[in-house]
Amino acid sequence: MQVIIAGAGKVGYNVAKHLMHNNSVTVIDQNEYAISNIQENLDVLGICGNIENPHTYFGIDPEIDLFIAVTDSDEVNLLSSLIIDNIANVKRKIIRLKNTFFASDQVKAKLNIHETIVPSVEAAQPFKYLVDFSHAYNAKAFAYTKALLVSVRLREDFQPRMISTFIGELNGEVAVAGMERKKEFFVPKPVETMLPNDLVYFLAFPNAIVSLRSLVCEMTEPMTPIKNCVIFGADSLGVEIAKVLLKKGIEVQIMDKNIELCRKANIELKNKATVLKTTYDADHIITKNRFDTDMFIAATKNDEYNITKCIEAKQKGIKKIIGINNDIAYSSLMRNLNIEVVRGEKINAYYSILERIHSNSLFMQKKFCGGEGSILMRKIDETSPLLDKKLVLPEKIDDKGHFVILRGNDIYEYRLLPSYEKDDVIVAFIKESDFEPVSKWLQQNS
């Protein structure tokens, strides 16, 4: 593909790095250092110029397969989207935004934008489920099914047993998508044994997720609903998380040392949450003059700080503790410190763009475990040439991962069904390194 990326910051750099191997990639930015860094380290074309100036784009290929705008300015991203339409024939445009107004269908239609990403809103979505399933470390939803991907830490006294045996205990209502053990991620086969302290990624429907708790989590006291939460960090993501929690009926305190962020947060949240200007002191999160704390979220843009505050909160006895991960380099460390991890804005923007690039109406991808694992889904509709055909898994693909079929509210091992039916969803759990061959197989004849 011919790809143009407007913006050479962290997101633009990482997207270019991912796409450069099989595509012709051009990155545009007026920051000379950023462009120099990209040209020195990546096999892409760097153009140093003003993204808002049409002359910057002259000389580029008139046929562009993909245009991605990921600067920190909504106005610049939107304007560049308009400019590129007058310079080249663009098949697809993905734009990163901060303001949800610009992400409306009307604006997208007028500006010929195919997809928009608002990272703060998307990064806050897992909290819809983490309130309901407090034993889950993270949760991801999908377009084709009501099943969720949840990660759960097996308790220390968990009785080791084979995955197939464990799945049988839950009547086949879950599938194991991946496991992290001693800092190593892998996609297990059904004959693999689950061990204490493994971080396991389950694909399951909501009822089965509730059942998981009694089998894999600490059961020293009955499960109590989350009624209140403290959020450290009143930037855009902290505010969006607060909005999600308030809609779930959770009482929220949001704290920040920046008075301007506190004022903006108070306006955004319409006085529905308690907004406090304070130095970040762990003692604040257990003050009883307001409420005891059921859940604590460290949502600043500094991962080291988030890690420190999560550890302090854990020492104070708070059971549900979540740290926002902004830098991919800290993702594994946070998981190994037994901190529940949710993606920050920039990481979310990066992964969301990659997921959008590889997804369409019948095929989608989701990354998990810090990008080490992927879930691929292929939906069978009434026009699919695979409809009613026998399920055949090529030998060269069989060892690349674990494959299941979603049919209604049931999960079946790939080999247990004789043929495809309408609305079946083929699901592949793979390591990211195996994405290309498995993706090609799933999308053939689509």
QUIJOZI-V896943 format. One line per field, one symbol per residue. ss: DSSP state (2 for helix, 1 for strand, 0 for the rest). psi: psi as a letter, one per 30 degrees, with the letter a starting at -180 (. if undefined). burial: # if it has 16 or more other C-alpha atoms within 10 Angstrom, else .. A space follows every 10 residues. Layout:
ss=???
psi=???
burial=???
This chain:
ss=0111110002 2222222220 0001111110 0222222222 2000111100 0002222000 0011011110 0002222222 2222222011 0011111002 2220222222 0000111122 2222002222 2200000111 0000000111 1110000000 1122222220 0001111111 1001110000 0011000011 1111022222 2222220000 0000000111 1100022222 2222222000 1111110022 2222222200 0001111000 0222220000 0000111100 0022222222 2222200001 1111100222 2222220001 1110222222 2222222000 0011111100 0011111110 0000000001 0000222200 1111111001 1112220010 0000111111 1222222222 222000
psi=kjkkkjkgae eeeeeeeeff egljkkkklf jeeeeeeeee flilkkjjlj ffjefffkfl kfjkekkkjh lgkeeeeeee eeefffeljk ekkkkklekf efgleeeeee ghkeklkjee eeffeffeff eeiffkelkk lleflfkljk kkkklfgkjk lkeeeeeefg hgglkjflkk khgkkljllf fkkklkgkjk jkklleeeee feeffflkhf llkkkkflkk kjjgaeeeee eeeeeefggk kkkkklfjee eeeeeeeegh gfljkkjllj kffffgkgfd llkekkkjgl gjeeeeeeee eeeeffgkej kkkkjfkeff eeeeefghkk kkkaeeeeee eeeeeeegla ffklkkklhg gflkkkkjkj affkffkglk kkjkeffegf akklkkjbgl kkkeffkelk lkgljkkkjl kefgeeeeee eefkg.
burial=.######### #######.## ...####### ...##..#.. .######### ##.#.##... .#.####### #..#.##### #####.##.# .########. .##....#.. .##.###### ########## #.######## #..##.#### #####..#.. ..##.#.... .######### ....###### ...####### ######.### .##.####.. .....##### ########## ######.#.# ######.... ##.###.##. ..#####... .#..##.... #.######## #.#..##.## ####...#.# #######... ##.##..### ########## #######.#. .######### .######### #....##... .........# #######... ##.#.....# #.######## #..##..##. .#....
